[in-house]
Amino acid sequence: MAKKGEFGLIDFINAHFHAPAGMVGIGDDCAIVPGPDEDTLVSTDMLLEGIHFLRKHSTPEDIGWKSAAVNLSDIAAMGGIPVATFLSIALPKDAQGEWAQRFIKGYAEISGQFGVPLLGGDTTSSLRDIAINVGIKGRCDHGKALGRGGAKVGHTIFVTGPLGDSGAGLKAILTGVERTPAVEELIRRHLRPMPRVAEGQKLLATGMVGAMMDLSDGLASDLGHILRASGVGAIIELNSLPLSPEIVEVCRKHRWRARTLAASAGEDYELLLTGPAELARAVDIPLYPIGTITEAHGIEWLRGGKPTKFKAQGFTHF
């Protein structure tokens, strides 16, 4: 019987399309097309109104920014250098004209920060909702791109920054809580994520990273991808998950569970990686150790060093 859901469909597609020898296809943040000196990295992401963004709660510039950012994050996850993007967009009548121009301004703002040109794409009309698809091309030295399958037993699990901020920002939008400065900052981090491109390149340069990916669907879900690709398990200490002052303040005020958001909520776009403990001293970027790779499959959650019945589930598309 065929597996259902998002990953069942991905498995079905993968069974029908095998990457040619030397190429890396479905299963990592980017496909890899090898070259003699450099490899080409290719990825694509789709964003749909009502699923990935809420038009009435976002400016067109915010949506343009996010559309480019999530693709830049895929290149960051491989330790690569972004080269160019390609944008296809379907717009209903009320999003044509001024809305579309403001969208492009936001897209151009973050693209300019990373020196990444938009080289093509497609435009079409939509009967109701906005649909956005971005393709991105990147590069890295031949054979050096980081993937999800290199985690080793005994590796420390790291993240590059606080977790849960984007999820808390979305929760604030949906619940309509008072827009305090801390709430506004969480919402900003949800609407305008910052891909960790420079951090990914520095981590690749150490030669010490085992596995790496970006946190788009939440720690519980994304760590599972690394564990399956590497054939290992993990222990995660909940008390070690890094939290921003803003999420601590807002969660305390509204009695939200900060650790649950940190473990479950997606779209932080920090990097999740494994490597020896000394990796943290070998690179000049913040790295937060949150757990350890083990032989046993699955994730064991600890709180204060003791097993807990904590359950976390990241975002799934189906």
C-alpha positions in Angstrom: 0.0 0.0 0.0 1.4 3.4 -1.0 2.4 5.8 1.7 0.1 8.8 2.1 0.8 12.4 2.7 3.6 14.7 1.6 6.5 12.3 2.1 4.5 9.5 0.5 4.2 11.6 -2.6 7.9 12.6 -2.5 8.9 8.9 -2.2 6.6 8.1 -5.2 8.2 10.8 -7.3 11.7 9.7 -6.3 10.9 6.2 -7.4 10.1 7.4 -10.9 13.0 9.8 -11.3 16.6 8.7 -10.5 19.3 11.3 -10.5 22.0 10.6 -13.1 25.4 9.4 -11.9 27.3 12.2 -10.1 24.2 14.3 -9.5 22.3 14.7 -6.2 18.5 14.9 -6.6 15.6 14.7 -4.3 16.3 14.7 -0.6 18.5 17.7 0.3 17.8 21.4 0.3 19.3 21.7 -3.2 20.0 19.5 -6.1 23.6 19.3 -7.1 24.9 19.3 -10.7 28.6 18.6 -10.6 31.2 20.5 -12.6 35.0 20.1 -12.9 35.9 22.8 -10.3 32.5 24.0 -9.0 29.2 22.3 -8.5 25.9 24.0 -9.3 23.2 24.1 -6.6 19.6 24.4 -7.7 16.4 24.7 -5.6 12.9 25.9 -5.9 10.1 26.9 -3.4 6.5 27.7 -3.8 4.5 30.1 -1.6 0.7 30.2 -1.7 -1.5 32.9 -0.3 -3.3 31.6 2.8 -0.7 28.9 3.4 2.7 30.6 3.4 1.6 34.2 3.8 -1.5 36.1 4.8 -1.9 39.1 2.4 -4.1 41.1 4.8 -1.4 40.8 7.5 1.7 41.4 5.3 2.8 44.3 3.1 3.6 43.4 -0.6 7.2 44.3 0.3 7.2 41.7 3.1 5.9 39.0 0.8 8.5 39.9 -1.9 11.3 39.7 0.8 10.2 36.4 2.1 9.8 34.8 -1.3 13.5 35.5 -2.1 14.7 34.8 1.5 13.4 31.2 1.7 15.3 30.3 -1.4 18.5 32.0 -0.4 18.2 29.9 2.8 18.3 26.7 0.7 21.6 27.8 -0.7 22.8 28.7 2.8 21.8 25.2 4.0 24.3 23.7 1.6 27.1 26.1 2.5 26.9 27.6 -1.0 27.1 31.0 -2.7 23.8 32.2 -4.3 24.2 33.2 -8.0 20.7 34.1 -9.4 17.0 33.6 -8.9 14.1 33.1 -11.2 10.6 34.2 -10.3 7.2 32.9 -11.5 4.1 34.6 -10.1 0.4 34.3 -10.6 -1.6 37.4 -9.6 -5.4 38.0 -9.3 -6.6 41.4 -10.6 -6.5 43.1 -7.2 -2.7 42.3 -6.8 -1.7 43.5 -10.2 -0.3 47.0 -10.8 0.8 48.8 -7.6 0.8 45.6 -5.4 3.0 43.8 -7.8 5.4 46.7 -8.0 5.7 46.9 -4.3 6.3 43.1 -4.1 9.2 43.5 -6.5 10.7 46.2 -4.4 10.8 43.9 -1.4 12.2 41.1 -3.5 14.8 43.4 -4.8 15.7 44.7 -1.4 16.9 41.4 0.0 18.3 40.3 -3.3 20.5 43.4 -3.4 21.8 42.7 0.1 23.2 39.4 -1.1 24.1 40.6 -4.6 21.8 38.1 -6.3 20.2 39.1 -9.6 16.7 38.0 -10.8 17.4 36.6 -14.3 14.0 35.5 -15.5 10.7 33.7 -14.7 7.1 33.9 -15.7 4.0 35.9 -15.0 0.3 34.9 -15.3 -3.1 35.7 -13.9 -4.9 34.0 -11.1 -8.7 33.8 -10.5 -8.3 34.4 -6.8 -5.1 33.8 -4.8 -1.5 34.7 -5.3 0.9 31.9 -6.2 4.7 32.5 -6.1 7.4 30.1 -7.3 11.1 31.0 -7.0 14.0 29.0 -8.4 17.5 29.7 -7.3 20.9 28.8 -8.6 24.0 28.7 -6.4 27.5 27.3 -6.5 30.2 25.7 -4.3 33.5 24.0 -4.7 33.2 20.6 -6.3 32.2 17.9 -3.9 32.0 20.2 -0.9 28.3 21.0 -0.6 26.8 20.0 2.8 23.8 17.7 2.9 21.5 16.0 5.4 23.2 12.6 5.4 26.5 13.2 7.3 25.4 13.1 10.9 27.6 10.8 13.0 27.0 9.1 16.4 28.5 11.4 19.0 28.2 14.6 17.0 26.8 17.6 18.8 23.6 19.1 17.3 23.8 22.9 16.9 21.6 25.7 15.7 22.8 29.2 14.6 20.2 31.3 16.5 17.1 31.5 18.6 14.2 29.3 17.8 10.4 29.9 17.8 10.5 33.6 17.0 8.7 33.3 13.7 6.1 31.0 15.1 5.5 33.3 18.0 5.2 36.2 15.5 2.6 34.3 13.5 0.7 33.4 16.7 0.7 37.1 17.7 -0.8 38.1 14.3 -3.5 35.4 14.5 -4.5 36.1 18.1 -4.4 39.9 17.8 -2.4 40.5 21.0 -1.3 44.0 21.8 1.6 45.2 19.6 4.2 45.8 22.2 7.8 46.4 21.0 8.6 42.7 21.7 5.6 41.5 19.7 6.5 43.8 16.8 10.0 42.3 16.7 8.6 38.7 16.6 6.2 39.7 13.8 9.1 41.3 11.9 11.1 38.1 12.2 8.1 36.1 10.9 7.6 38.5 7.9 11.2 39.1 7.0 13.4 36.1 7.8 17.1 36.5 7.3 18.8 33.6 5.5 22.1 32.5 7.1 24.2 32.6 3.9 27.4 33.9 5.3 27.1 31.5 8.3 26.6 28.6 5.9 29.7 29.4 4.0 31.8 29.8 7.1 30.6 26.4 8.4 31.4 24.7 5.1 34.9 26.2 5.3 35.7 24.5 8.6 35.4 21.0 7.0 34.0 19.8 10.3 30.2 19.9 9.7 28.6 16.5 9.3 25.0 17.3 8.2 23.3 20.6 7.8 19.9 22.1 6.7 17.8 25.1 7.3 14.9 25.2 9.8 11.8 25.9 7.7 9.3 23.4 9.0 10.4 23.4 12.7 13.1 21.6 14.7 11.0 18.5 15.4 10.3 18.0 11.7 13.6 19.1 10.2 15.8 17.2 12.6 13.9 14.1 11.6 15.0 14.7 8.0 18.7 14.6 9.1 18.1 11.5 11.3 16.5 9.6 8.5 19.1 10.6 5.9 21.9 9.7 8.3 20.4 6.6 9.8 20.8 7.9 13.4 18.8 9.2 16.3 19.1 12.2 18.6 18.7 13.4 22.2 17.5 17.0 22.5 17.7 19.0 25.7 14.7 21.3 25.8 16.3 23.7 28.3 19.2 24.2 25.8 17.0 25.5 23.0 18.0 29.1 22.5 15.3 31.7 23.1 15.3 35.4 22.3 14.4 37.9 25.0 11.4 38.8 23.0 9.8 35.4 22.9 10.5 34.9 26.6 8.8 38.2 27.4 5.8 37.6 25.1 5.2 34.0 26.1 5.4 34.9 29.8 2.8 37.6 29.4 0.4 35.6 27.3 1.1 32.2 28.9 2.3 30.6 25.7 4.8 27.8 25.8 8.1 29.1 24.5 9.8 25.7 24.4 6.9 24.2 22.4 7.2 27.0 19.9 11.0 26.6 19.7 10.7 22.9 19.0 7.7 22.9 16.7 7.2 26.2 15.0 8.7 26.7 11.5 10.1 29.5 9.4 13.0 30.5 11.6 15.5 29.8 8.8 18.3 29.3 11.2 20.7 26.5 10.3 20.5 23.1 12.0 23.8 21.2 11.9 25.9 18.4 13.4 29.6 18.2 14.1 32.2 17.6 16.8 31.8 19.7 19.9 35.0 21.7 19.1 33.2 23.1 15.9 31.8 25.8 18.1 35.4 27.1 18.7 36.5 26.7 15.1 34.1 29.3 13.6 33.4 32.9 14.4 29.6 32.7 14.5 27.3 31.9 17.3 26.5 28.2 17.6 24.1 26.8 20.2 24.5 23.1 21.2 21.0 21.6 21.8 21.7 17.9 21.8 23.6 14.8 20.6 23.4 12.3 17.8 22.8 8.8 19.0 22.5 5.3 17.6 18.8 4.8 18.5 16.4 6.1 15.8 14.0 8.9 16.5 14.2 11.9 18.9 14.4 11.6 22.7 13.5 14.8 24.5 15.0 15.7 27.8 14.2 18.5 30.3 16.9 19.2 32.8 18.7 16.0 31.7 15.7 13.8 32.4 13.5 12.1 29.9 10.1 13.9 29.3 6.9 13.0 27.5 7.2 16.2 25.6 5.7 15.9 22.1 6.6 18.2 19.3 5.5 18.1 15.7 6.7 20.4 13.0 4.8 21.7 10.0 3.7 19.2 7.3 2.4 20.3 4.0 -0.2 17.5 3.5 
